[in-house]
Amino acid sequence: MESGNQEFLRGTLKTLVLQLLAQQGKMYGYEITQAVEERTGGEITLTFGALYPLLHKLEDEGLLITQSLEVDGRLRKYYQLTPVGSETAVRKAGEFERFIQLMRLIINPTPDVAFGQ
């Protein structure tokens, strides 16, 4: 992953994970990393070192619940949003959309936008 993508990812990781779980219902860690890579065509790679501390933090904040299921003889830990987590996912998505709009105003200003006035 490009270093620029890594910098942007750091500030949006919580929103990204909450959105994936909102869309998929429940996922396990490796599945989350694969979804990010697949959806971005490999442009963004989510490391376990970044993902698992966040998942544990979200669980501590009451945004996620976990469920361990045996799959192929191994326990797999699935993460799922709580009702508060679902509300937070919606709120964070809205905040992110607004941030993108504001960045577009800075990066691609329209002629009627005057800086410093």
Secondary structure as the mmCIF struct_conf table of DSSP 4:
data_model
#
loop_
_struct_conf.conf_type_id
_struct_conf.id
_struct_conf.beg_label_comp_id
_struct_conf.beg_label_asym_id
_struct_conf.beg_label_seq_id
_struct_conf.end_label_comp_id
_struct_conf.end_label_asym_id
_struct_conf.end_label_seq_id
HELX_RH_AL_P HELX_RH_AL_P1 SER A 3 GLN A 24
BEND BEND1 GLY A 25 GLY A 25
STRN STRN1 LYS A 26 TYR A 28
HELX_RH_AL_P HELX_RH_AL_P2 GLY A 29 ARG A 39
TURN_TY1_P TURN_TY1_P1 THR A 40 GLY A 42
BEND BEND2 GLU A 43 GLU A 43
HELX_RH_AL_P HELX_RH_AL_P3 PHE A 48 ASP A 60
TURN_TY1_P TURN_TY1_P2 GLU A 61 GLY A 62
BEND BEND3 LEU A 63 LEU A 63
STRN STRN2 LEU A 64 VAL A 71
TURN_TY1_P TURN_TY1_P3 ASP A 72 GLY A 73
STRN STRN3 ARG A 74 LEU A 81
HELX_RH_AL_P HELX_RH_AL_P4 PRO A 83 ILE A 107
BEND BEND4 ASN A 108 ASN A 108
TURN_TY1_P TURN_TY1_P4 PRO A 111 ASP A 112
TURN_TY1_P TURN_TY1_P5 PHE A 115 GLY A 116
#
